[in-house]
Amino acid sequence: MTPIRVLIADDITNTRDDIKRLLYFEDDIEVVGEASDGNEAVTLAGELKPDVILMDINMPQLDGIGATEQITMETPECAIIIVSIQGESEYLRKAMTAGAREYLVKPFSASELADTIRRVNELHKKRNIHLLNTKQQETSSQVRSQRGKIITFFCTKGGVGKTMLATNMAVSLAQDARKKVVLLDLDLTAGDAAVMLNISVKGTIADLVQEDDSFDFSLIDTYLVPHLSGMRILPAPSSPEQAELVHPQHIQQILNILKSNFDYIIIDTAPIYSDINLEVLEASDQVLLVLNQDLTTLKHVKTAQEILSTLNYSAKIRVILNQHSQEGIKIKDLEKTLNTTLTAIIPEDQKTVRNSINKGLPFVMSQSSTKVSARVKELIGLLNLAKPADLKEKNPPQKSIVSRIFSF
């Protein structure tokens, strides 16, 4: 078996020696080089092409964050693990934005270091293969136009209304636009989409992934629950501990199959950065960042913008303001801070939304004359989701290929 090739970048010789000693007895890991500053790390990364780089943050000339960003741009086949004595979230955010795959806080054990290297290397290799396959698929505009589109609702701040928007959009696309629509509830520990749709769940995505190592549509179809609007839903696990049964490779298989059988796949995500969400964001045609008018949500969305931009996803990001009212941060200030124009503004209507949730009937069906219903339907038009196939652009713009992926 070919060992995992590791480059150590740290300005302290004793630290580099300590790391080498920790890895000495790992037969599947080989240290192929050492760098004493960020510039040397960039040079050696290009020359040695290591599988994994252990990068210290605090180094002379060019620090670890700057070196990580440069290597991620120039040598994206290298996975980078940031190593630091600082465990604050700000350092973690900077590392992720620069393109790091993992963040290790000193001190750590030999087993912790080795296991992290193996895990990061495996994920990075799989994603490189996936990117190559994606690039090959995108060379054929005909194939691309025949496959369903993935629309993902995302925000790392809970309570912004992602599930409400996702369920109502899915229902409206199916009922009004007559599209074949499936809703995936990927908030695996706390998904509420089935409750909002008043659907009795017998089988979930956790049950599906235990069926077999590989899926086909006939198997997945047995777990898709129909809704009276015509859309289908693959529910989240019924208990939080079952979330651990669902892995990124499961999501990749499921999405590929659903894209061949539905016009639209609407995804409600968990409010976290995870390997599963990264898989979803990478596969999505449009990512809808849901925003509210409070400072904490604005901070989360701003950070998400930066991270997704680092991943080359800027072209598919749309920012949706939900629960808009006269109170809170003004629209012009939100747009100025985010340096973008809001794609859509959904008004606050607590009474309509509350009645909809309590009755388990989406408001685009039960209260279609309300402003909030009208705005959701307008959002579908703004995103060109209901456009007939023959009116779509013959040569749609190419999607960006991911140049770097992070995980933690």
N, C-alpha and C positions, 0 to 999 in steps of 0.2 A: 504494500500500500504506500502510495506517495505521501510523505509527511507534509503537514501544514507548514508553510514557510513563513517565518515571523521576522519582522524588522523591529528593533527596539530603539525608540527615540527618547532620550533623556540626557540632560546636561550633566548629571552626576554619575561618575563612573561606578561608584559603589552600588547605586540603585540599579544600573544596568547589570552589574554582576549578580546582584541579588535575584533579579528576575530570571537570569540565565540559570541560576542554581535551582530556582523553583521549577523550571521546565526541564531540568537535566534528565530526569527519569521518565519523561513522557516520550515514548517511542514514536508517536505519531506527530510530534511537533518538533520543528528544527529552527533554531535561530540562525538566520542567514546574514544578518548585518546589524550594525549599531550606528546610531547618529547622535551627535552631541548637541545639535541645535536644529531649529526648524528648517533652515536652508539645506542643511546636509540631509535631513529626512526627505525633503522634496526630491533632491538629486538621487538619493539611493532608491527611493520608491520607483523612479523612472528607469533606473538601471537594473535593479534586482527583480522588480515586479513581484514583491512578496504577496502572499495570500492575505496576511493580517499584519497591521502595523499597531504596535503598542505606543501610544503618543502621550508624552507628558504635556501638561498645559503650560507650565512656566519654564520657558527656555529662552536663552539669549538670541539676539538678532531677529528671528522670526518665531513667535510663540506657537504653541501647539494648535490653537484655534486657527491661526492664519495658515499654518502648514497643512492642517486638515482640509481647509477649504481649497487650497491650491492643488493638493494631491487628488482630492475628489474630482476636480475639474480635469486635471491632466492625466491621471491614472485611475480611472473609476473602477478598474478591476480589483483594486486593493480595498479591503475592508479595514476600517480604522476603529480602534478601541481607545478612547481617551482615558488616561490614567492620571489621577490627581489626588491630593490630600484634601481638596475642597469638595464638599458634598452638597453645597447650596444649589437650589433649583436654577439660579441664574446661570451658573456654570454649565449645568446640564442643558439648559435651553440653548446656550451659545454653541455647545458641542453638537447638538442635534441640528441646529441651523447650518452649521459649517459642513455637515455631512457625515458625522461620526455614527457608527452603528451601535455603540455601547459605551457606557461610562462606568469605570471602576474606581472606587474610592479606596485609597491606601489606608491601612494595610489590608492585604488580602492573603488568603492561603494558597498553596500550590494547586489544590483541587479546584478552588474557585476560579483561579486564573486560567487553568487548563480547560475547564468546562466552558468558560466564557469564550475562549478562543475557538474551541470546536463548534460551539453553537453559532457564533457569528460567522465563521467560515462557511458552515453548511447553508445558512440562510442566504448569505451573499452569493454563493455559487448557484443556488436554486433561482435566485432572482435574476442573475446574469443570463441563465438559460431561458428564463421566462421572457426577459427583454429581447433576446435574440429571436425567439419565436414570435413575439409581438411585432417586431420590426418586419419580419418576413410576411406576416399576415397583412400588415398595413401597405405592402407594395401592391396589393390588389384592391382597387377602389370598388370593384364589383362585389367582392366578398364582403368588404366592409359595409357596403350599403345594405346588404341582405341580413346583416346581423342586428339583433336588438340593441338598444342603447341603455346604458346604466346611468341612472340619476341618483346621486348619493347626498343625503342630508347629513351634515357634520357640524359639530361644535363641541369643544371640550368643556363647556359650561353647561351643567344640567338645568332643566327647567325653562329652556328657551322656546319650546314648542316644536321641536323637530318631529316628534311622532305625530302630532296633530297635523302638521303640514304634509308629511309623507303619506299618511292614510287618506287625507282628503284629495291630494293630488292623484294618488293611485285610483281612487274611486271615480274621480272626474274624468280621468283619461279613459277608463274602461266604459263608463256610462255615457258620457257626452261625446267623446271623440271616437268611441267604438274601437279602441285599441286593445290588443292582447297585452294585459298587464299583470305582473306578479310583484308582490311586495315582500321583501325580505326583512324580517326583524332581526337585526344583528346586534341589538343591545342584549347580549347573551346572558347577562346576570340580572337584568331588570326590565326586559322588554314588555311593553304595554300595548302593542299594536292590536293584538287579538282582542283585548278588553275593549279598546276603543271601537272595534268593529263588531262587538257582541258576538264573537265567534267562539264556539265550543271547541277546544283543542284536544285532540286525541293523540296526535303524534307531532313531534317538533323536530327542528333541525338536529338536535342532539340524538334523537332516535334514528334519524336518517343516517347520520355518519357512522352509526354502529352496525348498519346493515351489511356493508361490504367495503372493501378497499377502493373500489371504483364504482362510479355511478353511471346510469343511463337515464334517459328521460322517463321511461316507464316506471322506474323506481322512485325518482324524485316526484313524479306526478301523484303518486299515492299519498304523499305527505303535503301536497298543496291543497289548502282548504279553500273552497269556493265562497265568494261573498255575493250577496244578492245583486250587487252592481255589475257583476261579470268579472271582476278582478279576482286573482287568487293570492293567497298569503302562505308563506312558509314561516310558521311561528317560532319565536325564541324559546329556549328551554324553559320548562315549567319550574325548575328550581335552580338557584345560582350555582351550585356545585357541578351541575351538568355542563356548564360553560366550558370546563376544562376538556371535555370530550371533542370539542370542535377546534380544528387546527387550520392554519392558512391554506394548506394543500386541499382541504375539503372545500373551502370557499372558492378556490380557483376552479376546481372541477365543476362545482354547482353553477357558478356564473357562466362558464363556457357552454354548458348544456342549456341553461335558460336563455342565453343570447340567441341560440338557434331555434327557439320555440316561442319567444315572446317579442312583441314590439318594444316594450319597455320593462326594465327591472328597476323598481324604486327601492332604495335601501335606507333603512333607518339604522344609524350606527350608535354605538356606545360612546359616551362623552370622554374618551381616552385615546391616547396614542398607543396602539398595540400592533402586533404583527398582522392580525386579522384586518384591522382598519387600514393598515398600509397596503395590504393586498387589495382591499376594496377601492381605496383612493387611486391606486395605480390603474385598476381596471376601468374606472369610471370615465364616462364621456363628459359628464358635467358634475361638479362638486358644488353643492349649495351650502355656503356657510351661513348659518342662521344667527342673527344678531338681535339683541334687545337694546333698549336705550339706557342701560346702566353701565357704570365704569368697569365693573368686573367682567361683564360679558365683552365689552369693547376690548379689554386687555386680552382675553382669550382669543378673540377673532383676529386681532392684530398679530398675535404670536402665530396663530395658524396660518395666516397669510404669509408670514416670513418663512415658515417651515415648508409650506407647500410650494412657495416660489423657489426655494432651494432645491426642491425635488423636480423642478421644471413643470409644475402643474398650473402655472399662472393662467394659461390660456383657457383652462376649463373651470376656473373658479368664478362663482357668482355669489354676491353677498345679498342676502334677503333680510330685510328688517321686519321682524314679527312683533306683534302686540304694540303697534305704534300708537302713541297718545300725545297730548300736548305737554305732558310732563316728561321729565328725563332729558337726556342729551339731545340737542337739536340735530336734525338731519344733516345740515350743512357742516356741523362740527364732526359728526360721525364720518362723513365722506372725506373731510379734510384729514382726519387722523388716519383713516384707512387708505387715503390717496386713491380712491375709486368711487365710481358712481353706483349707488344702490340699484340692483337689478329690479327689485320689486319692494313695495311697502304694504305689508298686511296690517290692517287696522286692529286695534284692541277691541274685543267684543266679548267680555267675560261671560255675559249671560248666554249668548249663542254657543260659545265653546263649552261652557259648563253643561248646558242642557244636552249638547251633542255627546259629550263624554259619558254622562250619566245614563243616557238612553242607549248608548252603544250604536248610534246612527250618525255617520259623518254629516256635517252641516251642509256640505255641497249637495246632499240629497234631501235632507229634512228641512233645511232653511236656505234654499238656494237663492232667495231674493235678498238676503242680507249682504252688506258690503264686504264682510270677510269672505263670504262665498265667492262673490264676484271677483275679488282680488286674487284668490287662489286660481280661479279659471283664467284670469288675465295673465297670471304667472306662467301658466302652461303655454299661452300664446307667445309671451315674451321669450320663452326658451325654445320656441319653434317645435314643441313636442307634438302638437296636433297637426303639423303640416303634412299633407299627403305626400307619399313617396315620390310621385312624379313631379312634385314641385321643389324637391330638394335640390341643392346644388349638385351638378354633375361631377364636379371635382372639389369635394369638401377639403378644407385645409387639413394638412397633416397634423396629427397629434404629436406633442413633444414626447421624446423618448427619455425615460428616467435616466439621469446621469449619476444619481446617488440616492441611496436608501438608508434610513436609520432605523434602529429598533432599540428598545430598552425594556 
